[in-house]
Every structure is written in C-alpha cells, then in structure tokens.
Amino acid sequence: MSTNAEPLPLEHNKIHEIMAQLHIPGAAIGVVQNGKVIAAQGFGVKKINADAPVDADSIFKIASNTKAFTAAALAILVDEGKIKWDGKVQDYLPDFILHDPWVTKEFNLIDLLTHRSGLGLGAGDLMLWPEPSSFTRKEVLHNLRHLKPSGEFRADYAYDNLLYIVASEIIPAVTNTSWESFVEQKIMQPLGMNHCFAGKVKSESISDVATPHGMVDGKLQTIIRPIDPDKPSVSAPAGGIQCSLNDMLTWVKVQLNQGQTTTGKPLFSEAQHKMMWTPHTIMPVSWRSKHFDNTHLSAYGLGWRINDMNGYLQVHHTGSLAGMYSSVSLFPELDLGFVVLTNQQSSAARSALMYTVMKPYLGDTKTDWLNKFSPPSKSSVTSKTSKQSQGHTLFSAKHPNAKAYMGTYEDLWLGHFIIEKSGNNKESFLQIRALRVEKFVGKLYHLDDSNRVLIRWNDRSLEADAVIDFKQDIHGSVTGMTLAPASKDVDFSYDFQDLDFIRI
C-alpha cells in the first residue's frame, strides 16, 4: 500500500544542528514518496575552506550501497538466462577455491551475496582498504584459499566484502564485459543516471565530486587517497560507486517499483526483485534496533538488509568509506524511500540525519535523534587512535632487540611487510612498511611485553593502529609475527588478526 499523507518538510534547523555538532561539512538528503521525489536538497559544502555548496547533483561515494547494484547486475544476467542463482561459483570461476574443499564445491551465486560463507567478519579486507590497493580482483579471488573460516557455512552471518568482488568477476566471465561497463550500460544509462559512475568519473563532472573528510587528531581534515583514476578500483563492486542524490533517488524509485522504469522496459523482472528482497541469512537484532525501532527480525537479502521497523517492512543499507558515509532506507508498504549522503566518516551523524528525516513519516515527530545518536563526550568525535602511542616510547634502532626484529616478513595473502631502520643518525628508530599497501607505513613503539610492539601508522586518518606479537623459536630467534588491532574501535575491515607472517 502507499500513503496519501502530505509530504513532510525537511527540518533544516535540526539538520544544520546535527551537521554542526558532529562536524559534517556537507550532506545531500532526499525523499521519494508515491513514486515522486518530494525532497532533494544539499546542505553545507563539498570541501572545507572552499565555497562550493553541496546540491542534489553533487557526487558522493556511496560505499556499500554499491552492493545492491552488483546484486542487480547479476539479477539482469539471470533474467537473460546467462547465469543461475543456484549455479556453482566454480562453474563460472574455476580459480575460486576456499579453505574447505566441500564448501568450495557447494558454493553458489546466492552464497556470494549473503554474508554466510563461514569466513570471519571482514576477512581479507586488507587487500581492499586502505586505498590505494595494488591487488587485482583476480588476486583477491585467488587469495581466498588462504583465509581460514571462523564460522559455519550457511549458518553464521559475518559481513564480508571480498565475495562481492568475486561476484563481480562472474560478469566478465559470462559477458566479456567489465563490471564497471556492465553496471553503467545496463543500469545507469537506461535509468538516465548521468551523475553516477561505477568507474572513472567523467571529466565534465569532476567539479561536482565532494571531498571526503574525517576527524584526524581532533581536527576536521580532508582525507585524500592518491588513487589513480585510470586504474579500476579493486574494491569497486563492494563499495566503489560514486553517485549524486538525484540519481540515487532515481534508483530508489526503481527499487520501490519492483524494477519497473518510466520507459516501460523493466530493469529486472519482478521475480528477481523478489529474490533480492527475500531474506536469505538471519542477522542479529541490535539493542538499538529493539529500543529505537521495535525491531523483531533482521535478515540479509541480496545486497540489502531486511527487517521490521515500527510495524513496517524496511529494506535498507548503509555505506562506510574513509571520509564518505551513506544510507538508503525503503518502506515498500508506504511507497516511501530516503537517501542520506555525507562527506564525513561519522556514523552518529549519518544515523541522526536519517532518523530525523525518516521517523516523522513513521509517526515519531518528537524524538531528538541527535541526542540519541550523538557521542557521549567530545572525545568521541576526535580520532579514535590519536592517543594510542601516548605513554609509549619510540623503538630506537639502537635498542638491543632492534636487529632481531628487523627483516622481511611474509603473509600468504597480504604479502611482504618490512621492519627497517628509519630516521637519521641522531634519532633512528624502527618502522614497518608494507609492500602491497601504500598507506601501511608506521613507527614502532615499545609495549610492556618485550615481544610486543605498537604500530602507529603515519597516516593518522586510518584510525587503525596495531600491535605486533613476535614469534620465537626455542633458541630465541624471531621466526615470524602476528598482528592485532590496538583498540576495539578499529574498523573490522582492518582484519589484522587474520594475518600470520613468517620471517623470510
């Protein structure tokens, strides 16, 4: 059913208050109701210390909201009879090998999109982030065999990104067309999404692109990654689409209309629409969802999360990348959809903005969502890792253990890390450097245990400092090392705990 209620205005004062308190430079917010865009507006600026305002055509990275596009691309191929949802992945991609031979043999296309592989949360994400990544999609596919499962196949939910990369490789395997070209030619162009890009942003749209930001050591700063725009992003099928608010609202209308378009030719069939919105993997219901939304059940479909909210079916997803957060929320029974795009990596702001716009349509016009989602103290919006090295001493290259730790270490899927001397003769220290991940360069600091050291990455926007545990043989010689996040606040995509280095 649809709602005939009058469109509700965006609460500008509240939106500005959320953005100011949580340090959001720019946001684009829109609403679709009964097949029509009833609100599409930009707030703030695309970049700090610049005058260019955000509008409905400003381009944001939508991060994991990309997953619904990848799922839709496969749905189109199912409609065309080129693939089957229950088809085995190895039949399309012979190099697809997981740690367990039986799971490898049974793994189908639905398993790729539903976070039920048995792999751990964010397993292998270090091949994708932090960008730029030197890995290729074929390498990601090949390296899956080195990742050990931590859960049960088709029983345990654990969010992943790598298998969406694998899913994207199905497309060139059966069409001889790249994921980027297929998504743009089969989805974006037919829908007239001219400010939406799976690959390189067109030169005439570069000025519309918003700049990512984050709180770095307590200050709002731009987050720049030296990414080659002419090289396909390895992570794009899991989180790389860049899109404007106007075009995302077009996407929302098609989703709410079960794949039907204004041209009369459906983007995908009603059967595929139902498949994508069918619960496939049961998800836990969080305390917040129970108390804020009266949620009882939660599940994952194909590229979408599915649950009940205040008595209505909600189909939704969020997206999180360095400096860019997004949220899309659909209520098919009300023929209602919402989009929030921001150019700052604040989950509190994303939630507060979405709930402020969305909840009045569900009957709640009184709750102060800034108060509900805003961090308990100012320290929460500063860098999570800015103080991790406080109280620890830089590891001098003149320390007696320095030479014992220096050398090259190899992990089967992430490659080589080098511990080496850096600095000058007056102040030389140990640093660690990854050969395949450009941003992983950092200084080493002493911890209380002589065989443990802290890595403090030079790029403080990573918010992902780590701890090294050195492994020794019976003679006391260092034979390898393992890594672990230095704080529980480190994002799950920094899956340091999955690494196991051998000294070579």
Phi, psi and omega in degrees: 000159177244166180254140178260011180297150178295141177302140179265137179288151172292134180279087186303315183299318181291321178299314179296323180295316178299313182297320181291314185290326184255015169061051179258114181294317185212151177210151173233128188228133181216159180224136173245132179219128179053041175081005182235146174281116181255350175204134176203102189215145175261151179226141177075207188235158179285337181207137179296151181062027176219160188261356186289113182283154172283136171227186186288349176257001176295143188256126180241152168285128183266359175054231188289354169293351171297330186302326178294329177290318179296319177297318179295324178298317177292324178298321177298319179292327175295315177301324181280356178077015182270339177217168175232142181301323180269009176293144181284136183300320181297335178293333179263325184229089184301337181277003179284109180222123175260175184297326181260121183299322181292317178298319178304313183294323185272345188297125180244182186293326177297322179299330180296332191252005192236011171058041181230031187284340189095346175290158180286168180304120177066022184304129176079003183298339180295345172284345183254317185229148003284145178285152002280148177255140179266002179280153173257166179294327178294324177292319177301314178302314183293320187284351178304330183296341182269354183268121183275138180291152176237357180221189182262136177300128179062018178236321185253132176276127173209115186300135178221161176245327186301323184288340171287329173294316177300316179302321180294332180287344173299324186296305177296333181295327183251347182238347185062027179235138180294158175304315182302309183295319182297312181297319181290319184282326186263340183241301189290313182295314177300331181270359181070029180275078188278350176246038181222132189222129172274332178246224183293135175290133180297148185303324182287350180253359183303321182292344179275349187285128176282150181266135177286148180223162175199165174274113183241116183051042173085002181234142176287122182223157172287149178244108184250132174245128182285070184267134177283112183293342180273354179254127179302136178285126181299329185270358189307316182294342178264338184187029189251358182292141175244132191207152176272163176299314181304316181288326176294327177290327172298316177300318179297318180299319179294320178297314180294335181265019174057037176094350179286146181237171180288344180279347183092346177259120183293146175290319174212161186286164176298326178297319179288325175302313180296321180297318181290330181261011176274131176296125180247325182230125179290134178246152175291151176261123184284160175304318182298316180296321179297316187273329181270330192236358184054043181279137179249322185225145179217142182207169176246132175266228175248095181084003182223147168267145186226128178201178173259142178224117179050038176089359180243152173289130176240129174243123192203173172195157172242167177221137183222115172229166179304109175085000182219120177236146180220163176207134176232131182222126183239142175234088187299327180294336179257000185050054191222136179214151183227146176226132174231126177235133178226156178250043173209143187273064179241111177290328178298316180294316179303313181293316181298319178294313181298312182293324179297322180278321190277315191297327177301329178288343179258009173103358181254104180251005188249330187294136175271100186284337173297317179294324181290320188259343186291144182302153183291339180211163181299331182297338183288339180262003173268177183301133180292336186244009187297336184251009187295331181268000180297130180088356179251147184264137177302138183281105183290141176292349179267359179295145181304331181270356188302310182294330180293330182269334184293142179149188181252134181238142184235130169254144187300325184248341179256350174089211190265136168242141181241129171258123190215168176280139177219176182087205180235179183298330181288318179220087177260146184212170177269138173230159176244144184216130177267139180280332184259345183239103190303323185281349181273079171227125183203160178276152177258143181232148178291142167243175185299320179280131184295338180261014178233137177225157178261135171261125173246105185297142181297323178277102186287347178287347181293327182050049187213041179301154187224162177246134176261134168248117180276140177258141182233152174272185184293344179267359179089005179278141180287124183249347181178190179201156170238158180238157175210149176302141181281348182212150176292346179278350180295134182301145185297339180292341172275076187274058180304327183295345180272358182269146177215102187267138171251134179284132183241000000 
